Amino acid sequence: MTGSPIDVTCTYCDAGPDQHCRTKSGRRVDRPHVHRRDLWRVHATTPRRPVRVYVAGASVEIERSERFRDAVIAAGFEITFDWAAAIRQSGKANRGMTRDERVAASRACRLGVKRAAAFVMLMPSAGTCSPGMWVELGVALSSFSSVDQFGPVCIVVDDDERSIMTADAVAVATEDEAIAFLGARFRTTTPRRTSTTS
């Protein structure tokens, strides 16, 4: 049996990555022993999963959401659920959908919000009604905290104080500011993976 694929040498018994380590009690373990002071080596060589982002927008402004989604992916983030691509594929957004299709779409969107480390709401233009994204905002606010500087975050772009519900989110003026905030928050600048649509 081989050890961990991480190429580190055990600081306790000098075992290599393909050897077994024996703890101080002599018990054999399946992975090389790594001393606490060498954990930085493990983190430096372990591939990191892209930070997950959910982009909420009005379906009537789908082009805006798609442009922002593409910018998020280009910045190195992963989209949890690409509802815009789902709409493009089916050709339907609520109207014209069967009840089963609407239930499935609703659950996919809510799950996408819950799986995200960052929720970004693109405030729709004045006079545009998009009830679904407000429900998604509620799901995000019930799960996220804008106060915790290390935890998941809720961001509202172009917040015009239309609702008190956006007050607990981080407000930015433009999509570019949202991308910059995400990059600073999660310290990611390297493109990693394309979006998922499951």
C-alpha positions as CSV (number, residue, x, y, z in Angstrom):
1,M,0.0,0.0,0.0
2,T,1.4,3.4,-0.9
3,G,1.3,6.5,1.1
4,S,-0.1,10.0,0.4
5,P,0.6,11.4,-3.0
6,I,1.9,14.5,-1.2
7,D,5.7,14.5,-1.6
8,V,6.8,15.2,2.0
9,T,9.1,13.4,4.3
10,C,8.0,12.4,7.7
11,T,9.8,14.6,10.3
12,Y,9.3,11.9,12.9
13,C,10.7,8.8,11.3
14,D,12.1,10.1,8.0
15,A,9.7,7.9,6.0
16,G,9.3,8.9,2.3
17,P,5.9,9.5,0.6
18,D,5.6,5.8,-0.4
19,Q,6.5,4.4,2.9
20,H,4.5,3.8,6.1
21,C,5.1,5.7,9.2
22,R,5.2,4.4,12.7
23,T,3.9,6.7,15.4
24,K,5.6,7.1,18.7
25,S,3.7,4.1,20.0
26,G,4.9,2.0,17.1
27,R,1.5,1.8,15.4
28,R,1.7,1.6,11.6
29,V,-0.3,4.3,9.7
30,D,-1.3,4.4,6.1
31,R,0.0,7.8,5.3
32,P,3.4,9.4,5.9
33,H,3.5,11.2,9.2
34,V,3.7,15.0,8.8
35,H,4.9,17.0,11.7
36,R,2.7,20.0,12.7
37,R,5.4,22.4,11.7
38,D,5.5,21.0,8.2
39,L,1.7,21.4,7.5
40,W,2.5,24.3,5.2
41,R,4.1,21.8,2.8
42,V,0.8,19.9,2.6
43,H,-1.2,23.0,2.0
44,A,1.3,24.2,-0.6
45,T,1.1,21.0,-2.7
46,T,-2.6,20.2,-2.2
47,P,-4.8,21.4,-5.1
48,R,-7.3,24.0,-3.9
49,R,-11.0,23.8,-4.9
50,P,-12.2,27.0,-6.6
51,V,-14.3,29.3,-4.5
52,R,-17.9,28.8,-5.4
53,V,-20.1,31.8,-6.3
54,Y,-23.8,32.1,-7.1
55,V,-24.9,34.9,-9.4
56,A,-28.5,36.1,-8.9
57,G,-30.0,38.3,-11.6
58,A,-33.3,39.0,-13.3
59,S,-34.1,36.6,-16.1
60,V,-35.2,39.6,-18.3
61,E,-31.7,40.9,-17.9
62,I,-30.1,37.6,-18.7
63,E,-27.3,39.1,-20.9
64,R,-26.1,41.2,-17.9
65,S,-26.0,38.1,-15.7
66,E,-24.1,36.1,-18.4
67,R,-21.5,38.9,-18.8
68,F,-20.9,38.9,-15.0
69,R,-20.9,35.1,-14.8
70,D,-18.2,35.0,-17.4
71,A,-16.2,37.6,-15.5
72,V,-16.5,35.6,-12.3
73,I,-15.2,32.5,-14.1
74,A,-12.4,34.4,-15.7
75,A,-11.3,35.6,-12.2
76,G,-10.9,32.0,-11.1
77,F,-14.2,31.3,-9.4
78,E,-16.6,28.4,-9.9
79,I,-20.4,29.0,-10.5
80,T,-22.5,26.7,-8.3
81,F,-25.5,26.7,-10.6
82,D,-25.7,28.5,-14.0
83,W,-29.4,29.3,-14.2
84,A,-28.8,31.5,-17.3
85,A,-27.4,28.6,-19.2
86,A,-30.4,26.4,-18.1
87,I,-32.8,29.1,-19.4
88,R,-30.9,29.3,-22.7
89,Q,-31.0,25.5,-23.0
90,S,-34.7,25.1,-22.3
91,G,-35.8,28.4,-23.8
92,K,-38.1,28.9,-20.8
93,A,-38.0,31.0,-17.6
94,N,-41.0,30.3,-15.4
95,R,-43.7,31.0,-18.0
96,G,-44.3,28.0,-20.3
97,M,-42.7,25.6,-17.8
98,T,-44.6,22.7,-16.2
99,R,-45.0,22.6,-12.5
100,D,-42.4,19.8,-12.2
101,E,-39.9,21.8,-14.3
102,R,-40.5,24.9,-12.1
103,V,-40.0,22.8,-8.9
104,A,-36.8,21.4,-10.2
105,A,-35.5,24.8,-11.3
106,S,-36.4,26.4,-8.0
107,R,-34.6,23.6,-6.0
108,A,-31.5,23.9,-8.3
109,C,-31.3,27.6,-7.7
110,R,-31.8,27.4,-3.9
111,L,-29.2,24.6,-3.7
112,G,-26.8,26.7,-5.8
113,V,-27.2,29.5,-3.3
114,K,-26.5,27.2,-0.3
115,R,-23.4,25.7,-1.9
116,A,-21.9,29.0,-2.6
117,A,-19.2,30.8,-0.5
118,A,-20.3,34.1,-2.1
119,F,-23.8,35.2,-3.3
120,V,-23.8,38.1,-5.7
121,M,-27.1,39.8,-6.5
122,L,-27.2,42.0,-9.6
123,M,-29.9,44.5,-8.6
124,P,-32.4,44.7,-11.5
125,S,-33.2,48.0,-13.2
126,A,-35.9,50.2,-11.7
127,G,-39.3,48.9,-12.7
128,T,-38.0,45.4,-13.3
129,C,-39.7,42.7,-11.1
130,S,-37.8,39.5,-10.4
131,P,-39.3,37.8,-7.4
132,G,-37.1,34.7,-7.7
133,M,-33.9,36.6,-7.0
134,W,-35.4,38.2,-3.9
135,V,-36.2,34.7,-2.6
136,E,-32.5,33.7,-3.4
137,L,-31.4,36.8,-1.4
138,G,-33.4,35.6,1.6
139,V,-31.8,32.1,1.3
140,A,-28.4,33.7,1.2
141,L,-29.0,36.1,4.1
142,S,-30.3,33.2,6.3
143,S,-27.0,31.3,5.5
144,F,-24.4,34.0,5.2
145,S,-22.9,36.7,7.4
146,S,-21.4,39.9,5.9
147,V,-19.9,40.6,9.3
148,D,-17.6,37.5,9.4
149,Q,-14.6,38.5,7.3
150,F,-13.6,34.9,6.6
151,G,-17.0,33.2,6.1
152,P,-19.4,33.2,3.2
153,V,-20.5,36.7,2.0
154,C,-23.5,38.2,0.4
155,I,-22.9,41.1,-2.1
156,V,-25.4,43.4,-3.8
157,V,-24.4,45.2,-6.9
158,D,-25.9,48.6,-7.7
159,D,-27.9,48.7,-4.4
160,D,-30.2,51.6,-4.6
161,E,-31.7,50.9,-1.1
162,R,-34.8,49.6,-2.7
163,S,-35.4,47.2,0.2
164,I,-34.2,46.9,3.8
165,M,-33.3,43.3,3.0
166,T,-30.2,44.4,1.2
167,A,-28.9,46.3,4.2
168,D,-27.1,43.3,5.7
169,A,-25.2,42.6,2.5
170,V,-22.0,44.2,1.2
171,A,-23.0,46.9,-1.2
172,V,-20.9,47.7,-4.3
173,A,-21.6,50.1,-7.1
174,T,-20.5,48.1,-10.1
175,E,-19.8,44.6,-11.3
176,D,-16.1,45.4,-11.5
177,E,-16.1,46.3,-7.8
178,A,-17.9,43.0,-7.0
179,I,-15.1,41.1,-8.8
180,A,-12.4,43.1,-7.0
181,F,-14.1,42.5,-3.7
182,L,-14.3,38.7,-4.4
183,G,-10.7,38.6,-5.3
184,A,-9.6,40.5,-2.2
185,R,-11.9,38.5,0.1
186,F,-10.8,35.1,-1.2
187,R,-7.4,35.9,-2.5
188,T,-7.8,34.3,-5.8
189,T,-6.4,35.6,-9.1
190,T,-5.6,32.4,-11.1
191,P,-8.3,31.0,-13.4
192,R,-9.0,27.4,-12.3
193,R,-12.2,25.8,-13.6
194,T,-15.2,26.5,-15.8
195,S,-18.7,26.7,-14.5
196,T,-21.0,23.8,-13.8
197,T,-24.6,23.6,-14.7
198,S,-25.9,20.7,-12.6
